[in-house]
């Protein structure tokens, strides 16, 4: 699915089409892709979670749709306004810009942000675009360090000279805002935990092994996932992901790799199917001599989640089936910080170098 290069034009078309329907005394109708589990599938050829081709109709004269129909046009109109002004705004600011009392009533156009956020995603899917191209942004989350020079909205930033903090990844990393001027790295490591990223940065792991290190600080935000996607596609960097050895960390990896169910309509731009998992795994306890006393007993939620993941088609490769079954068998999980039991610098001086040397990855 190609990226819409001119969302302004698509917004105009949406408005004109709605107006034409009203002028012809027709029931105004907005077509939207159906974003529910039954219309989502895993495309094994591309390795991505994708949205199917089922369409819904949001109509004004359907009482069940009227409120959302109004909100959809309000979000579209506000996006058109900020594009015309050539400014960006946060999705939180958008919520407040939309919230007002409908004349002659005591009812508000939107009551809480949980109403406006899904409308933004509806609009993205309907227009085949990204919210960032609609000049909307979320909170920034994540950092990068290593041998790459980026141009961030006109400012030249050398990520190898950002001290202990790294370059803060913005919400909008589209090519019109972020460009890559120079990159000499051989690969990219995506780290779940900020604390582990700081350890690697402090130890200058990226300098010793000529790579980029990136953290999304837990589940990576869309900007992080989009940046990973672009770095792989445009810079041809292999992507290795490192998370906790638990079902939740493994799920974070799967979202980076093939996209998420919730944002399946953006998988082409947010997923990186060739990404590989570099650790941590429960089998690393024996392989690297990690003390058993730093493992954590699985709780009921962990066990339920692991059993669910065994059934996911993207966890069907034998290596993942073996790992998930091993986790259930031994009954424990591990945090990345558990490697510190072997020494504060063990992860940067022993664990990761050995994993990379042996190409000890999960698909």
DAVEN-V953117 format. One record per helix or strand. SS is the DSSP state (2 for helix, 1 for strand). FROM is the first residue (numbers start at 0). TO is the last residue. Records with the same first field share a line. If there is no record, write none. Layout:
SS->FROM-TO  FROM-TO
This chain:
2->6-22  36-38  62-83  90-97  112-126  130-133  193-201  204-207  221-234  246-257  263-269  283-286  291-293  299-308  312-314  317-329  335-341  345-357
1->28-32  39-42  47-50  54-58  88-89  100-100  107-107  135-136  142-145  147-151  154-157  166-167  177-182  186-190  210-214  237-241  244-244  275-278  295-296  331-333  361-361
